[in-house]
Amino acid sequence: MFYSICFSPTGGTKKAADILINHLTDTYQTIDLCRETEELSLSAEDICLVSVPSYSGRVPAIAVQRLRKIRGNGAKAILDCVYGNRAWEDTLTELQDTLEACGFICAAAAAIVAEHSIFRQFASGRPDQEDEKQLIGFAEKIKAKLQSGMFGDLHLAGSHGIYKEVTKGGPFKPEANEHCISCGACAQGCPVSAIDKTDPRKTDKENCISCLRCISICPQHARDFDPEFMQTMSEKFEARLSGHKENYLFI
C-alpha cells in the first residue's frame, strides 16, 4: 500500500507531494496531518511519501507529534521537505530522525522549492514545469530503488538530534477583518486549535503557528495581516527570499 502523509496548511507542500506520489503510484491513501490523526500500524510492504514544510528550518512541531502516532514496522519512507525559497536547514534530518524512531526505513529524500506561504511574490508559481520535470525523473529513480530492495543509510545535509532552535511565536498572526461572518471554517481547519470555535474572531496567539491555513480556507477572505506591516516585513526579508533556489534530491 502507498500512503501520502502530508502537512500542507496552504497547499504548497501538497502541490509538490502530488507531483511525486502521482508518478510513484496510481493508487494511494492520503493522511492529512493538518487534522487530528489516529494511531496507525504499517507493514514492511508499505511505502509512504511523507511531506512537510520547513518552518524556520524545522519540521512543524504538530506534524512531528502526529507522525509519532504511526508505527512504521519497516515501511519505506520517502521524505519530502518543501521550503519557501530560503533554506530547509534541519528539516530533513529532523524528519528522518522522527521517522526512523517510528520504525521507518528512509529510502529517499527531497528538499523542494514552493511559493512562500506568507510572501507569495517569492518563488511564485513553484513548483513550476521545470520543477515537475525534475521531480518526475526523481520519482523514476525512487521506483527503481524500491524495486531493487537495496536500502543503505540515507545521508542528508543538516544536524541529527540537535536541531536549530526556533523561537516560539513570531509576528505573523492572522486576524479577522471586517468581512468575518463567524462561519467557523477557520476554527474548524486550524491544525492546532488556536482559533476559538465559539468566537472565531478570537485567536490564541501563543498557540498559533503562523501556518496561514485560516487565511487559505476562509470562504469570505476575512483573515489577513495589516498591509503596512506586511510591506515592511516583505522588504526586510527580500534579500533572503529573492532569486531562483534549487531543489535538492537525495537517493
Steps between C-alpha positions, in 0.01 A plus 500: 500500500619851416426790735536875452545644849495876476495816711402779259307787658499723189541243221861559394634183660211295360570636150853360514385178667238439232758518223707231667226265619314508168814384321577236759162326500147511364338409831575637844343595830529855630568593862451872571723608788315832522225302672511295818623152410442159651767242576600296196710186465663435162689204356836454328319483164354849537655807335439852630570840352529726805476869411546799731584869460811648654406744775810702592715201408302244701212257461181658643466364854138397448604290200766324708242435772258339255768301317596340830159329503605290200694177548708434191595135565752513216286698255700700245486879525570763236566834670368817339592835656359810332665835562398851400811611312721554805650181648388174659787469751413217745156414362601186310723362772234560765244328278738208444569465874128513577408236244786265586401520867152392387643195323519623140782433256583827321563428132519843335451869574444831329508868593265668255438870441141625518341842501558667835186460711513852648674706232347357184716706264802288588531173302163584348345208311747242620520209469484595132531296179876470531468385859237245396728362230779461755271336756362255245854387427564468871185290541632257240824462696303441819293228333818330380646509851181364655494215247865416569433450872844647578480758779815638659533796735350820362746786561338843511627853549424639846558395858351196674364506854589862569300731275481870434325676787173659398350783701135437579260754367602767251323798346293321234168441675197539267199685635137524397405807296169677433388228257488232771153346543613257773426196283766301690680353198832633628448357849397164356807481278768638732758221555572606858153621610628854550171659387203511737220283360234701681643835386731461196607862530707398801842341440737354759817666372719291728366180345487630139785358286460754217416227248243728329254217447225725634569754226511238226170330593286801597210521251453872574870598473447635848838432661817688416787719621538875522616612148757749628649239732523250212667752273760574765565130565515419129775757451683361804498142364555582132875437496457154657204389289584637155659314210459152355573229757557136405337172595726251676449129444649216707487131416 
